[in-house]
Structure formats: C-alpha cells, structure tokens
Amino acid sequence: LLARRLVPGAPEGEVSLAYIRPVPDAGNKVAGAGYYSVRQKGGLGMDSLVFSLGNRTKIKYLQKPLYYGMGVKIMSLRGLEKSHLGLGVEGGVQLENSSAFKTSLVLSDLLFGTGRSLMTVTLGNSYRVKNTLLLADLRARGSYSEFFLGAEHSVFYGLLQVRAGKGLALGGGDYLALGVGINTLPWTIDLAWSLPWGGYHKAYGYYGVNVGYRFGSAAYL
C-alpha cells in the first residue's frame, strides 16, 4: 500500500507491506506478518510490525464457521521531543449466517509503552444483496467514535468492484470515500481516494493504491 493524506498543516505519507499464508499441515490455520509506516510533516513518524495467527472452527448451532485470530504488535512513535516504543496485542472474531450477513468485532492497538492509549474497538457488519455488498462499521477509540456506511458493487463478472462510502474525518473535514478494485487474479489492484464535501478547494483528502498477489491462485483469464 502506498498512500497520501492531505491534512491542513500536517500532510502525511503512508506505506505498508503484508504477507499471509496457510500454516503447513495445520488444518485451517493461517499466519501473517505486516509492516506499516507513517511520516508526517514536522518530523513526526510511526512504524509498526505485527505477527498474527488465524483459524476457524465450527460451533454447534451456528450456521457458518467462526473465524478468529490474534497477533503481537510492536509500535515505534517518534515525536518532536520524545519517542515511545510500545508492545501489545490485537485480535478479532467474525461470524456469518446463511443469509449473507457477517459481523465482526476487532480489538486493535492494545499497546503498552506508547505514552497514551491507542486502543481501538471496531464493530463491522456487512450484508450481500446479489452483486452488492452493504457495509456498516462502528469504530471507537477512547471518547471518540465514528460510524461508517458504504457499499461495494461487482461488475463484469467480478473483474471490477466499485466502492463508495463515508470517509474517515481528518483535520475536521468530512469526506466521500471512493474506490475501485481490479481482480485480474492472481494480481489484485485497489485504488482509493476521497473527496471533501466542502469542495475541491479544501486542502485535505486521501489517495492510495494497493497491489496484491495470491500465490497458487487460479488466473482470472
């Protein structure tokens, strides 16, 4: 992922890398590692490294498998006068039913040593209606929370996914978040950007691109 956030007085750039694969001879287990970095104007920065494991299990009376995972996270925060090194955990569970409804609960950034609480709780929900996926997420960190609504529509037999929804508020700005996914398996390309409700003259927004490769996946064509 390569991205750029335009926030008044403090623009920032982002980069991330992730690798996920099945654990050999371990049933449904998967393992992953990820790196995320942010650099902000004025010398501020953050780097994080996470190692995680995921699995799925069947629980009596549930219509679909239960997916769950957890990971260990290391985060480095650099400020103008002081830096912090944090260590902590993340985890989440996902449930679904036969009516194409999914819900998940994720606890992220539960870290110690960062100088302040960064713990975030996210409740994510989705419901599929034919080729359209409807989304509703609630994200909370401390006393601050936001509610997101969005939709993704597949066209050309799944080759493209067109997305739109409420964007994350940055610097007090409100956004319309847009995206396009291109699934030319084994390659996937996702483009994302945001438009400020206040108009193009506003000095804030977001744009990014993510490129993925699925090892062993059947080609789209």
Number of C-alpha atoms within 10 A of each C-alpha: 16 15 18 18 20 17 19 14 12 14 17 18 18 18 17 16 15 14 13 16 13 15 15 10 7 9 10 13 16 17 18 16 17 15 17 16 17 18 18 16 12 12 9 16 19 18 18 19 18 20 19 18 19 20 19 17 10 11 10 7 6 12 13 16 16 16 17 19 18 20 18 18 22 18 23 17 18 17 12 9 6 8 14 15 17 17 18 18 19 20 18 18 17 18 17 19 12 9 10 12 15 17 17 18 18 18 17 20 22 18 21 18 14 17 13 9 13 14 17 17 19 19 17 18 19 18 17 16 11 9 12 16 18 17 18 17 17 15 15 15 15 10 5 8 12 14 15 14 15 18 19 21 18 17 12 7 8 14 15 19 21 17 20 18 19 18 23 18 13 15 14 10 18 18 22 17 20 21 18 19 21 16 17 15 18 15 15 16 17 18 19 17 20 22 19 19 11 12 10 10 7 14 15 24 26 23 18 18 17 16 14 16 13 14 11 8 10 9 11 11 7
